[in-house]
Amino acid sequence: MRARCLVAALLLVALGAAAPAAQESEELDAATRSALAFAGALEQFRAGTGDEAALRSAADVFGRTTGRTDAARIAAYYASLPAEARAHGLVLEQRFDALRARASGLATDEAPLRAFLDASDRAADAVPAAHAQSLFARLLARAVEDGTADAERTVEVRARALDALARFERAGMTTPTLEPLWVLGRAALTAGDAGEADRRFDELVRRAGRTGRDAWRERGLVGAIGCARERGALFRVDALLAELASFRSADSCWALAREAAVQLLVRDDVDAAERWLAAHPPVAFDAEIDRADALVEWRALLAAAALRGADAGRAERIAEELPGPIGARVRAAAALEAGRAEDALRELDGANRGGPGSRAPGEEGIDALALRGRALLRLGRTDECIEVLERARRRAQRRDSDALPGPVRASAAGEWLGLSALEALAAARAERDGALTAAAVVEATLGRTDESTAGDALLALARTTDHGAALWLVGADRTLWVHVEPDGTATHGRLELGRRDVLRAARRLRDAARATRTGPWSASDAALGASVASELLPPTLVRSLTRTKGGSLALLTRGASEEVPFELLEVGGAPLGLARALWISGPRRAPTDPAPVDGRTRWTALGAPSLEGTAFAPLPGARAELERLGDAHPAQPKLHLGADATRAAFVEALLGRAPLHVATHVVDRPGTVDRPLGGAPGRERGLVLAGGDVVTAAEIAALRPRLPLVVLAACGSADGALLDGVGPRGVAQAFLEGGTRAAIVTQWSVADGATPLGMLCLHAALAGGADPAEATRRARAALERAGAPRAEWAALRALGRP
């Protein structure tokens, strides 16, 4: 009997079986004993010293003991082969074992693998060739990613991995398929197909979970986390992190610690990210990492946190410890943050002068291209800037994974670097090609469409309003604005305001509004609203607003401007929220639109859930609000109140086509990631239903509700973790991204008894034919006339599009 049978080894590892030296121990559990018995029976059968009946019996015991079906499939496969084919397969496996033992050498000399495949490709036993194809694909994938093999060989990587997968599946095997699935996911990322990568990683996670292969399960989860973060799916990232944390500890798993740190940076929690990284450096006993490479990632993340916290000096000091091109690129980012564009270019050029990880200027990663383009714009080299940033944009739109580890990737820093590059590109295009083109570039990039379509949509939107459409794109240190007037005239400008400046102004305004619950809106508060308006609003828009009273306006907020309470900005001595009908933001994509809400349509109303015995306070004001909706509409709404405000009723409403009014609590439910990661991100926004049941924003998004309008009369329904370029990841965004045309929401918490008057006025306006933005303005004005604090009426906001 051979000392090491490959199939037996795979089965033993899959079940966490004892080492061969301990095989006689009486402490072996039933699963391990059945695995050993099956492995032994299989080896004897293949060697010609055992019989088929014993093999099938051992497979049956293994299946009944573990609940797995692959042993029976494997037994059937080998039983179908002639005896000489089984014996030949054993010989080939012995040769392959020796070949795999020197796999590192095969990465530079493919001849031995090719020779083995020539010998095994047509063998009746498909398994040896499958192992060789899987190893070949893995080595080649690594070479492509490292830049030591041409990227075009990704096609070969995929072909070899698919061939390995098909052969293993033909042999009834599960565990050996994990490697080619992982390779296929990586190859898809290299080719820019994030959807395919996500499917492969997801299947890897499922199969690894079924077979108990935690190392492969970890690799699949890390790949899936990267795919989810690339498309801004923070809820899915949280869920995947929770699954990884269920069997790995951040103290011993750098992949988990790293992804949790990145998630903190995505959520802009710099202090927490730095504390987390300080407590979780890569450890020597993590078998899944090369510690030297992991330490580079760790230091790069620390540098990213310093940059995000506006400490360029500290980022540069950390970068001094980073080797070669990686250190050079982090130092370039720090130099650019400090305003030294020439130094940034020198660092980037130095990164391309040879050595490990270096690339020719035309082959730079997205992160380096973004930095280079921003530096070129600072130096007034507009055409060069556009050429470089257009190349970066094209690659980013293909979801190219070619980037530095961790934080320097645009996605890993919450699109901070990515939006800064897009802002620079749009500013350069505005300078060369005009303001409308710049706005179309922004909308096409964030909405994943073409510039012509995006430009036409902007013009159409501006024509449907009285004061046009204004767009803001906030980068790290600059903000671009574009104003498209109703006649199509477009102007632009660039503000010396970055992400931190805009968020600071937004927080001051929000705090001032909340303070009106206990005090008046003071002259200094009004001055603050006027000051922020003078800083942010385009001069052409201000002139239009001061020339004509009333009217509508579309505000396309991108990046940190998502957080600005524009309703509180003062122009001509009046808050915009009282004087104008405001359409705010809207989804980045254009799903097939449901028709606008019709004043004669029958509504569905759900809320004021029964909350006895739960931690949630009752909502008598919400019940009164919902019961009176029929006073405003010709058709009595379909009501789901109290005990009837169930998950089933809510899902039915989401899958329907009627406008929906929801009045309940919005809560931050601790995600499952919070506990195992000791406070790392993972909180989910959700709506409370009967019995305290919480339906999360992620669950809403998964149902893709295509409603004409949803009214979310719940505290902070527009709020959520802010992801640059995607928006607040909360309940309202879940509706809009699912295909809902418009949403009327609250920006922060409001009192239970404060909204019924506003909601009745809102619905009366809707029933009378007003669009959602104008109806929201009338509701704000009604609350203001009734003496409600500014915190109550200014919270109301209309999201979406006319």
N, C-alpha and C positions, 0 to 999 in steps of 0.2 A: 504494500500500500504506500502511495506517495506520502511524503511528510506533510505536504500542504495541498489540499484539494481546493481549488479556487471557489467552487460553488459552496462547499462546506464552510469555508472561511467567511464568505458573504453572509450565509445564514447565521453563523454564530455571532458575528459582529452585529447583525441586525437585531438580534434578540438580547444583546448584552450578555452573551453566554460566558461561562468561565473559560479561562485559558486551558489549553490542553493538559498542562501539568496538574490541573485540579479536576480533571474529568471524572476521577473515581470518587470524588468527595460525595458523601451522603447528603450534603447541604445543597446540591444542585436542585433548582426548582424544576417543576414539571415541564415548563416551556423549554428550558435549556436541555433537559434530558431528551425531549422529543426532537429538538433540533439536531442534537448530536447523533441520535439514533437514525434520523433521516439522512444526515450527511454521510454517516458510515454506510448505510444501505445503498445510497446512491453511488458512492465511490466503489463499493464492491461490485455493484451491477455493471458499472462502466468498465471496470477492470476484468470482468468476466468471471469473478469468483462469487457473485451473488445472483439471486434469481429475481424475476419481475414481481412475483407475489410478495416477497419480503419488502421490496421497494415500495410497492403500492400500499402495503399495510403500514409501513413507517410514515409514508406521506399522509395517510388517513389519520393516524394518531397525532401527527404534527398539526394538521388542520383543525382537528377537534380541540386540541389543547390551546392553540393560539388564535383560532378564528380566522386564520389566513388560508387562502385558496391556492397560493402560488406553488406550494409543494406538490399538490396533485397535478397541476399543469406541467411542472418540471418533470415529474415521474412519467407522465404520459408522453412528453416530448422525447425523452431518452428511450423509452420503450418502443417508440416508433422508428428508431434508428437501427440499422443493421449492427451486429456485434463488431464488425471491423471498423465501422464509422465511429462507434463509441470509443474503441481503442485508439483510433487515429486522433480523435478529439483530445484524449488524455495526453498524448504525445505533444500535440500542438499547444495545449495549455501549459505543459512543462516548459516549452520553449518561450511562451509568452511571459511566464513568471520571471524568467531570467531577463527577458527584454525589459519588462516594467521596472526591474530593480535598478536599471541604469537609465531611467527615463530622462534625467537631467541632460545626459549626453545626447539623447535623441532630439532634444529641442534644436540642436545645431546641426545634427547629422540625421536626416530622415531616411537614409538608405536602408538601415536595418528594419525599420518599420515597414517600409515599402516592400522589402524582400519577404517579410513575414506575411504581409497581406497577399502577395502573389502566391505564396504557398498555401494559405488558408482560405482564400476567398471562395473557392469552389468546393471546399470540403463539405461533406454531408452534414457534419456538426457545425452549425452556424455560430456557436458561442465564441470560440477562439478569435475568429475574425471580428466579431462584434466588439470584444474587448480591445482589440488592436485599433479598430476604427474609433472607438470612444477615446482612447488615449491619444491617438493622432489628432483628433479634433480638439481635445483639451490643450495639448501643447501648441498647436497652431493658433488657437484662439488667444492664448497668452502672448504669443509672438506678435500677433496683429495689434493687440492692446498696448504692448510695450513699444511698438513702432519698429520692431526688428523684422517684421514681415509686411509685405504690401497689404493695404487694407482691402484690395480686391480679392484677397484670398479668403475673405469672410464667406464668400460663396462656397469655397471648398470646405471650410469649417462646418457650415450648415449641412452640406451634402454628406460628409462623413458622420456627423452626429445623428442625422436622420437614418442613415444606413445602420448604425449601431443600434439605435432605438428599435428599428423594425426587426432586426435579428434577435435582440433580447426578447422582445414581445412574442416573436414566433416560437421561442424556446420556453415561453410561459414564465419568464423571470420578471421580478419587480425591482429588487434592490439594484441590480446592475444598470437599470434604466435611469437612475438618478444622475449619474455623471453626464450622459448625453443631454438630458433635459436641462441641466445647469449650463452646459456649453451652448445649447440652442438659445437660452435666454440671453446669455452674454453676446452671442452673435447677432441676435435681433437688436440689442441696444447699439452695438457697433454700426449696424446698418441703418439705425434711426427708426426702427419699428418698435415703439414702446408698447403698443398693444400686444404684439406677438410676444415680446419679452415678458410682459405681465402674465400672459396665459401660460407660458412655459414655467415661469417661477412658481405660479400658483399650483400647477400640476406637480411640480417638484415638492412643494410643501406638503401637499396631500399624500403623495406616495411615501415621502420620508416619514410622515407622521404614522402612516399605517404600518410601516416596517420598522419603526423604532430607531431610525437613523437620525439622531439629533444633529450631527454635524452637517448633514445635507439639508436638513430642515432649516438650520440656521442660515446656510448659504442662500436657500430659496427665499427666506423671509427678508434677508438683507437686499437681495435683488428686487423683490416686490416693493420694499420700502422705497428704494430709489426710483422705481417707476411711478409710484403713487406721488412722491414728492415732486417729480418732474411735472406732473399735471396739476399740482396744487391740491391734491386730495388729502388734506390734513386729517380728516376723520379716519380714512383708511390707514394712513401712517400710524395713527394712534392705536388702531386695532391690531395692526401687524406688530408693532412694538410690544403690545400687551401679550401677544402670542409668544414672541421671542422671550419676553421676561418670564413666561410661565415655566420655562425649563432651563433658562440660563440666567446667571446673575451678572449684573453690571460690574461687580467687583472682579470677576474672572473672565468676562466676555467683552473684548474691546469693541466688537461690532455693535453690541447693544449699547454700551456706554457712548460710543461715537454717534450713533443715530439719535440717541436721546439728547445729546448736546446740540446736534444740528437742529433738532426739532425746537429746542429752546431758542436758538438763534433765529429760526424761521418766525417764531412768535415774538421776536424782538426783546426777549428777556435776557439781556446781556449779563447782568449780575448773577442770575441763576446759572447761566451757561458757564461762567467762569468758576463759580463754586463747584459745579458738577464736574468740570474737567479737572480741577485741582484734586478732587476726591477720587477720580477714576482714571488714572493714567493707565496705559497698556501694561499688562503684567507678563512676566516671563513664562508663566505656566499656561497661557492661553494657546492651545494647540492649533487654533485656526489662523494664527497670524504670524507674520515675520515681524518680530518686535521692533527691529530698526525701522522698517517701513511704517509701523503703527505709531512709533514715536514722532515720526515726521508728520503724520496726520494729526496727532495730538497737538503738536506745537503750532501747526497751521491753523487749527481750530482756535487755539488761544489767540493767535494773531488776528483772526477774523473777529473774535469777540472784542478785541481792543479797537479794531477799525470801526466796528459797529458802534462802539462807545465813544467814538471821536478821539481816541488816543493814538494818533499816528506814530508818535515817538515810541510808545511801548510796543506797537506792532513791529516797527523797524528793529527794535532790540531783540524781540523774539525771532524775527526773520534771520538775524545774524546766525542763529543756531540751526537754520534749515539749510540743507545741502543744495548745491548746484542750481538748476533751473527753477526748482520749487521755491527756494529762498529768494532768488532773483525776482520772481513774479510777485511774491508777497511783499518784498521791498518796493516793487513798482507800485503796488496798490497803496502802500503807506505813503510813498512820495507823492502820488497823485492826490491822496487825501490831504496832504500838507501843502498842496498847491505848487509842487515842483514837477511840472510836466516834462521838462528836459531830462531830469533825473529818472523819471519813470521810463522814458524811452530808452535811456542808456541801460537800465536794468533789464528791460525786455530784450534789447539787442544782445546783451551779454549772455542771456539765457539760451541764445541760439548759436553759441560759438563752439558747440561740440560737447561731448561728455554725455553721461547717462541721462536720459530724459530730455535731451535737447532736440529742437526741431528747426527745420528751415522756416524763415519768416512766413512763407506761404502755407505752412502746415501747422501753424500754431493752434492751440486749443481755443475754445470759445472764450474762456476767461482771459487769456492773453490778448486775443483780438479785441475784446471789449476794453481792456485797459489801454491798449495801443490806440484805438480809435478815440477814446476820450482825451488822451494826451495830445493827439494830433489836433483835435478841435480846439483845445486850450491854446495851442500854438498858432491857430489861424489857418491850418492846412486843411481846408474844408473838403476838397475833392479826395484827398488821401483818406481823410476820416470816413467819408461816405463809403469808399471802396472797401475799407477794412471792416467797418461795422455792418455793411450789407452782407459781407461774407459770414460774419459771426451770426447775423440774424438768420440767414438761410440754413446754417448748420443747426442753430437752436430750434428752428421750426421743424427740422427733421429729428429733434430730440437726440442730437448727437451726444453720446456719453463721454466724448473726448474732453476731459477737464482735469484740473488738479484735484487731489484728494480733498474731501471735506469742504471747508468753508469757502474756498476760492471759487468753487462752482457756483454759478448764479443761483441755481435752485437751492443749494445748501444754505445760502445766506438769505433765504426768503425772497429771492428775486431782487435783493438790494443792488448787487452788482449788475444784474441783468437789466433792471429798470433804469439804472444810471446810464448804461450803454444805449438803451433804447431812447432815453431822453436826449442824449448827445446826437444820435443818428437823426432823430426827428428835428432837432435844432439845426443840424447841418443841412438837412433836406429843405427846411423852411428857408434858410438863407439862400440856397441855390435854386430851389424849385417852387417856392411859395408856401404860404401857410396851410392851404387846404391839403396839399400833398403831405405836409408834415403830420397833420391830424389823421389823414388816411393811413399813413405808415403806422402810427400808434394803434389805431383801431384794427388794421389788418393783422398786425403782429399779435396783439392780445386776443383778437377774435378768431385767429387762424383762418383768415380769408385773404382775398387778393386786394390790392390797393384800389383798383377801380370800383369794386363792389363796396368797399368801405367808404370811399369818397362819395359815391352816389347815395349811400345810406345817410351820411352826415348832411348832405345837401337836403335830402328829403326831410330829415328830422328838423333842420333849421327852418324849412319852409312851413312846417306845421305849428310853429311857435310865433309869438309876437316879437320876441327879442333875440331869437336865434339860439344857437347851441354853443356853449363854451366848454372847452376841454382843458384839464390840467393833468400833466404827467410829472410826478415828483420823483426826482432822482436823489442820490446821496447828498449832493450839494447844490443842485440847480433844479428849478421848476420851469417847465415849458408851458405856456398857455396858448391856446388858439381860440379865436372867436369867429364863428361862421354866422353871418347875419342872414336874415330871412331871404334877402335877394341874392345870396350866394357869395357876397363879398367876404373874404377871409383875411384876418390879420393875426399876427403872432407876436410874442415877446418872451423874454427869458428873465426869470426872477432869481436874485441871489438868495434864494431860500431852498434849503434842502429838507430831507426827510425829518430830521430832528426839529427844525424850525417850524415846519407845518404842523407836526404833531403837538408841539408845545402850544402853539396858538389855538389849536382845536381843543386841547385839554383846558386851557384857561376859559374859553367860551363855555364849554360844557359845565365846568365848575361854577361859573357865574350863574348859569341858568339854574342849576340844582339849588344854589343858595337862595333862590327866590321862594322856596318853600317856607322859609322862615324869615324872609326879609324882602324889601322891594328891589326892583331892577334899578340900580343906581345910575347916576350920571357917569360915573367912571366905567360902569358896565357898558353903557351905551357908547361911550368913547372907545372902548375896546372893540365893540362890534363894528364901529365905523373905521377904526384903524386897520383891523384885519381885512375889511372890505377894500380899503384903499391899497393894501398890499397885494391882495390876491386877484381882485376883479380886473379884467381887461379894460383899459380906458374906453374902447369903443362900446363895450357893454355898459359901462357906467353912464356914458352919454346917452345911450338908448334908454336906459332906465330913468334917467332924470328928465328926458324929453317927454315921455309918455307915462301916465299913471296906469297901474294894473298890467294885465297881460300875462303871458306865459313865457317860460324860459326853460331850456334843457341844460342841465349841468352834468357833464361827463367827467366823473372823478376817477382818477387813475393813480394808484399808489396811496401815499399818506393822505391825500386830499379826500379819500373816502371818509375820514374821520371828522372832517370839518362840518359843524352845524351851520350850513349856509342860511338856514331859516333865521338865524340870529344876526346875520350881517346887516348893517344899516346903510342905506343909500337914501339920500334926501331926507334924513330924519325919521325914516320908517324901516322897521325890520322887513327883510325880503319875504319872510314867511307869512306876513300879514298882507303885504302889498302885491305879491306875485304868486302865480301858480307855478310851482317848481317841480319839474321832472328831474330826479336825481339818478345818475349812474345808469344801471341796467346791465344785463348780462353781456359778456364779451362775444358770445356767439349769437347767431340769429336762428333759433329753432323755428320750425313751422308754427307761425303765430296762430293762436286762437283769435277769434274775432274780438274786438273791443266789447266791454260789458254793455249790455243793453238795459236801459232803465226798466223795461217790462219783464226782464228775466226773473225767474224764481230763484231766490238765494237758498243756500244751505247755511245754517247757523249752528255752531257747536261750541260748548264751553260750560262755564260755571260748574265744573265736575264735582261729584260727591267726593269729599275729601276727609270724611270722618275716619278717625283712627290713623291718619297719616301725619307726616310732619308739616304738611302744607296748610296755610290759612285758608278758610272759606272765602268765597268771592261773591258776596251778595250783590255788589254793584254790577258785576258781570252778568248775573242772572237778570237783573232789571234791564240791563242794556239789551240783552238778546231777546227778552220777551217783548220789548217795544219796537223791534225792527219792523214788525208787520205794520206799524203805524205809518211807515215811510214808503212801503212798496205796495203796488197794486196786487201782487201775488203774495200770499202769506208764506214766509220762509219755512223751509223744512227744518224743524228744531231738534237738536240732540242736547238736552240739558241734564244736569245732575248725573244720575246713575246711567243715563243713556249716552253720555259723552264718552263713549268707549273707543278703544283702538279700532274695533271693527267698523264702527260708524265713521271714524276719521279716515280710515283707508278707503272706504266706499266713496267718501266725498272727494278724496284726492284723485281717485280713478275716474270720477265723473267729469262733467264739463260745465257745471253750474258755478257761479261765483260763490266764494266761501268766506264766512265771517267766523273767526275763532277768538274767543275771549277766555283766557285762562292764564296760569302762571307760565313764564319762561324761566327755566332753571339751568344753572350750570351743574350738570351731574358729573361727579368725579368719574373720569374714565378709568378703565381697569389698569391703565399704565401708571396712574398716580401711585398706587400702593407699592407695587414691586420695584419701581424706580425711585422710591423715596422722595416724591415730589416733582419728578420730571413731568413734562406736559402730558395732557391726556384728558382735559375736561371737555365734555360734550354739551352743547346747548340743546335743549329739548323742550317740548310742550307737555304740560301735565294734563293727564286725562283722568277719568273716573278711577277712584281707588288709589290714586297716586302713581298710576302707570305713566311712564315717561317715554314719549316717542321722540327720538333724537333727530337732529337735522340730517344726519347721515341716512337714517331710515327714510326720511321724507325725500331726500334727493334720489334715493334708489328707486322710488316709485314713479319718478319723473312726472309730477302733476302738471298737466297742461290746462290750467284754468285761465279764464279771461281776467280774473281779478281775485286776489285774496286780501282780506283785511285781518291783520294780526293785532288785535287789541290786547296785547300782552306786554309785560314789562321788558323793554330792551329787545324787541323781536328783530330789530335790524342789527343788533350788536353781535360781536363775536370776535374770535382771534383774527387779527388783521394780517393777511398775507398780501404783500405787495403784488400788484398786477392781477390779483384774483379778487380781493375784497375781503370784507369781514366774513369769516366762515361761521355763519349762524343760520338761524331758521329761515329768515327772509331770503338769503342767497340760495338756500336749498330749493325753495320754490322757483326762483327765477331761473336758476341753472337747469331745472327740470323741464322748463318750457312754459311756465306761467308768465302771462304777458305783463302784469303789473301787480304791485303789492303796496298796500298802505300799512305802515309799520310805526313802531315807536323806537326812538334812538336810545332811550334810557328808561329807567324805571318810572312808572307813573302810579298815582294812587288809584285804588280800586274804584272809589266813588267819583273820581274826577272825569272819567271819559264818557259816561252815558250821554251827556248833553252834546259833546262833540261828535259822538258816533251817530246820534239821531240826525244831527245837522248834515253830517257826511252822507248818510243814506238818503236823506231827502234831496240833496243835491244830485246824487247819482241817479235817483229815480226820475228827477227832472231833466236828465240828459247831460249833466256836467261830466266832463272827463275826470278821472281819478285825481289828477293834480289840482284842478280847480275845486273839486269837492273837498279835498284836504285843506286847501286854503280857507274855504268857507268854514270848515270845522274849527280850524285854528282861530279864525276871527270870532266865531261864536263863543268859544271858550274865553278868549281875551275880553270880550264885552261883558261876559258873566263874572269877571273878576278872578278867573283862575290864574294861579301863578304861572309865570313864563315857563317854568320847568314842565308844566303840563301841556300847554299848547305848542310850544316849540319842539316837543319830542315827536310830534306827528310828521311823517315824511312819506312822500309818494315815490316809489321806486319803479323802474321799468321804462316803458316808452308809450307814447300816445297810441 
